Amino acid sequence: MNKYFRDKKILQSCHIYRMLSRSAKEKHISFHTPGHKNPKWDITELSFSDNLSNPKGCIKEAEQDISSLLNAKQSFLLTDGSTCGIFCMLYSLKQEGINSVAIPLSSHKSVYNACSVLGISIFPFEMEKNETGIEEFPCVSVIKTALDKAGALLVVSPNYYGKTANFAALRKLCDEQNKPLLVDGAHGGHLRFEKQLHPSSYADMWVDGVHKSLPALTQGAVVSTANDNFLKSLKKAVDIFRTTSPSYPIMASVEYAVKFPNNEKLEKLVREFAKQNPARIQLHEDYTKLCAVFGSAAFKAEKYLEEHGVFAEFCDGNVIMFYLSPATATSQFKRLAKRLQKAFQIFPLERVVLVPAPTLFGVLQEETKTELVELDKSEGRVCANTCGLFPPCTPLILKGERVEREKIELLKNANNTFGLQENKMTVFKV
């Protein structure tokens, strides 16, 4: 544990970590789960360790601290990732009688899955794209057109490229229609220091994906509500969707991460680097998403960087995105900056290919038989299983959409994808 979490001052304020630290020092013979029988840090619900399903001790104190730091009425620890938080928020909507939601077309697959499972209708709106293909929020009138038909609004902020929503405008829009605002903040847990960038002052419910942008173990997240309207239904939702075997190290890491300070020194370095390279670096409101523009040479540049030990979060065929965090050492960033400067020299900016956004059920047809076909043979066919690049795990081709060549090429070149089977696509039989 200590090799991940080194700030002793923060650790002293972390209730779950202190409990685990005491436990690790005790002579402890395990006749309980987990099965590895090494009961130092990874334990289960014992007489001294509290219980996430009904917290009364250190977990309750941790959630109270987190709620206070996030300006929430109540926050709930998650060890199942932001996906669990998305399901909880949408279930809470459903419990309050809201059966439809307006969402960005490029929402994470968990939003689509949750709506499908819960029977919630989707009214999508398309994000705009700048000259490098990076998604930006459309004007409020575009979102309003979708919200007019829906019972609630869910936005993703920040998105995978560091663009954030205009929360004040969206809050005003939702208030005018008396509809709740939900935020998928899977990539924004570190933004709690920036009031205008964090949903806590604007949203009815939101998810902080702590493990993505803060020093927490993978799967650590928090779902919160700002008022009493959804408190009862959200509490019921977490009881349904959270695991009954939560990881204590993950819970401890979430508390530690939420309490982690901002890294102003790193942010200053990153923004200075972006200013020095305006043609090649796209940096938006969220400094932790550093976007290097390579155009059609992006996949080649990604391979070059990996050969030199630099592994980015993802490449979308135009941009390589490097995911920083307040825990990123300045020395590490300087190494990245130096390597990127060399990459810019080797790979001059080539043509940028703007890939069309997915078309929601553009060629919808009845549920008929499907077949798996090689990617190269899928052009012109109708996709039967939503697929895309992984990450960011947002749809590139939606179920019911006609498959286009340029999207096939992206899927072929990406390191990881979702929705495919052994590089084959599921399509409807003709």
Secondary structure by P-SEA (a helix, b strand, c coil): cccccccaaaaaacaaaaaaaaaaaccccccccccccccccccccccccccccccccaaaaaaaaaaaaacccbbbbbcccaaaaaaaaaaaaaaacccbbbbcccccaaaaaaaaaaccccbbbbbbbccccbbbbccaaaaaaaaaaccbbbbbcccccccccaaaaaaaaaaaacbbbbbcccccccccccccccccccccbbbcccccccccccccbbbbbccccaaaaaaaaaaccccccccaaaaaaaaaaaaccccaaaaaaaaaaaaaccccccccccccbbbbbbccaaaaaaaaaaaaccccccccccbbbbbbcccccaaaaaaaaaaaaaaaaaccccccccccccccccccccccbbbbbcccccccccccbbbbccccccccccccccccaaaaaaaaaccccccccccbbbbccc
